[in-house]
Amino acid sequence: MENVVKGAYFCQQNRTTELSNRIYERNVPTTPLQMNYDPRPVDTKFVQFPIMDCRLPSNVPCEKRPIYNTGNMFSGSSQGLPFNGYQSSVDTESSLMNIVFPLQSCPQATFIPGSKSDLYNTSYLTPPVEKIQMTNKLLFKQERFSPFNPNVGNLGGDLFNNNTRVQIKNMNTN
């Protein structure tokens, strides 16, 4: 047979390999993370003496790793991140939420900016604008129209039983 390829064509394998490697690197953390110690509960239902701890002590010490920081470390997961990263920034979060100082009823408890403060004075936001001479005087002219009332008979003004058809029939056409 003519024009039949024996075997297979392999196209763009370098690009596919590069993409696969980049996707794989997004699953691997940049530095080894601190291990989470998550003890499982001890079964106490069918145990004779549930007061005693049934776990054997561990012989392997925990490795000390650097504190997890999202600014300079990447973890490929959003679950199971080390608690020490959160624990080290609790004070920063508390000060940002302004819950460090207790509530007080004295005037020093709240900061009220002065009237010359940037909060009230916004002249620095926009540069001063010079007056512009209007060359087209008709641009902002407001027209005056004579009053016009299309409802000559004042129909449909009742709150209840507002039958405009009957009101039109009973209207005087003088």
C-alpha positions in Angstrom: 0.0 0.0 0.0 1.2 3.5 -0.7 1.4 6.5 1.7 1.0 4.3 4.7 3.3 5.1 7.6 4.8 2.3 9.5 5.3 3.1 13.1 4.2 6.4 14.7 5.0 10.1 14.5 6.2 11.8 17.6 5.5 15.5 17.4 6.2 18.3 19.9 7.6 16.0 22.6 9.9 18.7 24.0 7.1 21.1 24.5 4.9 18.4 26.1 7.7 17.4 28.4 8.3 21.0 29.4 4.6 21.6 30.2 4.4 18.4 32.2 7.5 19.4 34.2 6.1 22.9 34.9 2.8 21.4 36.1 4.6 18.9 38.3 6.7 21.7 39.9 3.5 23.4 40.9 2.7 20.4 43.1 6.1 20.3 44.9 6.9 22.8 47.6 10.0 25.0 47.2 11.3 24.1 50.6 10.5 21.1 52.9 7.6 22.1 55.1 7.2 21.5 58.8 5.3 18.2 59.4 1.9 18.4 61.0 1.5 16.3 64.1 -2.1 15.1 64.0 -2.7 12.5 66.8 -5.6 10.2 66.2 -8.2 9.7 69.0 -7.8 6.7 71.2 -10.5 4.1 71.3 -12.1 4.0 74.7 -15.3 2.1 74.2 -14.1 -1.5 74.5 -11.0 -0.9 76.6 -10.7 -2.2 80.2 -8.8 0.8 81.6 -9.5 3.9 79.4 -7.6 6.1 81.8 -4.3 4.8 80.6 -2.9 6.2 77.3 -2.7 3.3 74.8 -0.3 5.1 72.5 3.3 4.1 72.4 5.8 6.9 72.7 7.5 7.9 69.5 11.2 7.3 69.1 11.6 9.7 66.2 12.1 13.4 67.0 10.3 16.0 64.9 12.5 17.8 62.5 12.8 21.5 62.9 12.0 23.3 59.6 11.9 27.0 58.9 8.6 28.8 59.7 6.3 28.8 56.7 6.0 32.2 55.1 3.8 32.7 52.0 6.0 35.6 50.9 9.1 33.5 50.2 7.9 29.9 50.3 5.5 28.1 47.9 3.5 25.0 48.8 1.7 23.2 46.1 -1.4 22.7 48.3 -3.9 24.9 50.1 -4.7 22.2 52.8 -2.5 20.9 55.5 -0.2 23.9 55.6 2.1 24.2 58.7 0.5 25.8 61.7 3.6 27.6 62.7 3.3 30.0 59.7 -0.1 31.1 61.0 1.0 31.1 64.6 3.9 33.4 63.9 1.7 36.1 62.3 -1.2 36.2 64.8 0.2 39.4 66.3 0.4 41.1 63.0 -3.2 40.0 62.1 -4.4 41.2 65.5 -2.8 44.7 65.1 -4.3 45.0 61.6 -7.7 44.2 62.9 -7.2 46.7 65.8 -8.0 44.2 68.5 -4.8 44.7 70.5 -6.0 47.6 72.7 -9.0 47.2 75.1 -12.1 49.3 74.6 -12.1 52.5 76.6 -14.5 55.3 77.1 -11.9 58.1 77.3 -11.2 60.6 74.5 -7.8 59.1 73.8 -9.3 55.7 72.8 -10.3 57.0 69.4 -8.3 59.0 66.9 -10.3 61.9 65.3 -8.3 63.7 62.6 -8.2 67.5 62.6 -10.2 69.5 60.1 -7.0 70.4 58.2 -6.3 66.7 57.7 -6.1 65.0 54.3 -9.3 63.2 55.2 -11.3 66.4 54.9 -9.0 68.5 52.7 -9.0 67.0 49.2 -7.5 69.9 47.3 -4.3 68.0 46.8 -6.1 65.3 44.7 -6.9 67.6 41.8 -4.8 70.5 40.4 -6.4 73.9 40.4 -8.4 74.6 37.3 -8.5 78.0 35.6 -11.9 79.4 34.5 -12.7 78.6 31.0 -14.5 81.1 28.8 -17.6 79.6 27.2 -17.7 80.4 23.5 -21.0 78.8 22.8 -23.7 80.6 24.9 -26.5 78.4 23.7 -24.9 75.2 25.1 -26.4 75.6 28.6 -29.5 77.7 27.8 -32.6 76.4 29.5 -35.8 76.7 27.4 -39.0 78.0 28.9 -42.2 76.3 27.8 -45.8 77.4 28.4 -47.7 75.2 30.8 -49.7 72.4 29.2 -52.1 70.0 30.9 -53.2 67.1 28.7 -55.7 65.9 31.4 -58.2 68.7 31.0 -61.0 66.9 32.9 -58.8 65.8 35.8 -59.6 62.2 35.1 -58.3 59.3 37.2 -57.7 61.3 40.4 -59.8 59.1 42.7 -58.1 56.8 45.2 -60.8 54.1 44.9 -63.3 53.2 42.2 -61.1 55.0 39.7 -63.1 54.1 36.5 -61.7 56.4 33.9 -64.0 54.9 31.2 -67.1 56.0 33.2 -65.5 59.4 34.0 -64.9 60.0 30.3 -68.5 59.3 29.4 -69.8 61.6 32.2 -67.4 64.4 31.2 -68.9 67.7 30.0 -67.7 68.6 26.5 -68.6 72.3 26.6 
